[in-house]
Amino acid sequence: MSTLRYLTAGESHGPQVTAILEGLPAGLEISKADIDLELKRRQAGYGRGGRMKIESDEVDVVSGLRFGRTLGSPLAMVVRNRDWENWKDEMDPYQGPPPRHRAFTRPRPGHADLAGGMKYGHEDLRNVLERASARETAARVAVGAVVRQLLARFGIDVLGCVVEIGGERARDGQMTPAERRTRAEASEVRVYDAEVEGAIKAKIDEARRKGETLGGVFEVVVLGAPPGLGSHVHWDRKLDARIALALLSIQAVKGVEFGLGFDCARRPGSEVHDEIGYDPGRPWGFFRTTNRGGGIEGGMSTGEEIVVRGVMKPLSTLMKPLASVDIRTKEPFRAQVERSDVCAVPAAAVVAEAVVAFEVAAAFVEKFGGDSMEEIGRNYEGYRKALREYGLKGA
Ligand code: EPS
């Protein structure tokens, strides 16, 4: 069984964020331009704050790649923080604190500040917030951009968009995934419903005026995944469980649902489960007549689209700060005001695409793994053939 895994490192105002992706097969063509495009998509979105005017993210692949192809060795990637220039003294790895240093001692309700301070014994909560920051997601998007290139070789595509911000919800319509993508990409809030886009932007403007922040819901759809990724045999091999973990690990994400999700609680079984059909003309022979389950049954992909949504809470850095306590003096204070975004749900949709792509790629490599792209290709072709034969049995 081959394993694809990654680690990220980096503080928000340190020199860089770093990702190491291990377990990639050799011979995968990687385009730097495609990684940079994903990084750029993550930076966009109406509602971002001043930081995104400073950063212009670009990847530097520093190991594992030669002449544009993976070697099979760990792929290390770096995204530099331009803002580091302004934080060199405050974030100096070797010496300090600098003379004008002021510790961050007023934790923001809803942020990692206080729980992290208590857990690690930090008296300057910057030691927590720097790593808790969603800046880290630049590294995850770089990883996602690489594995998407692997998935694309096997006809698997991942799309992310925003479905709701601040209570303004996109109407589903009957759009094809391609139409949705085109519209979401053209939208400043990554929403495919042009009418609701204006309402969302107005809500974000209003939140900014009021010193508020806004959350919302994003959706990720995986197209072209074969049946049988993940497994029913053990809890930590279930594809939906892994995707849920990945999405919940994105900063400020509070919930995840697949297909009908929480709406399953309000319907009888006959309106929840997807009936099964067979048509030798379909890619996998067997198919579901509906996709209420969101493309995963028993922890395994069914061959239908995988549809998952996540909810992001409003960011906890408020310009209209909530009540808190200074951790040194214990005096009640308004929480510390830090520069931040008003809404980052459009960015979260891009991060969600990346982490879902990673989980699907990890399950794919686990099932079809080999040391080279050719070997994975052979294994995948063998499985496709086996599925065709499975469908023809008894016919
Ligand atoms: C973030 C706070 C803001 C965001 C940041 C995440 O940064 P700063 O504190 O420097 O103003 O802009 O997001 C990014 C830097 C990014 O690349 O997405 C936070 O506290 O999570």
Residues whose N, C-alpha, C, O or C-beta is under 5 A from the ligand:
A	BS01	EPS	R51 M52 A132 S133 A134 R135 R339 S340 D341
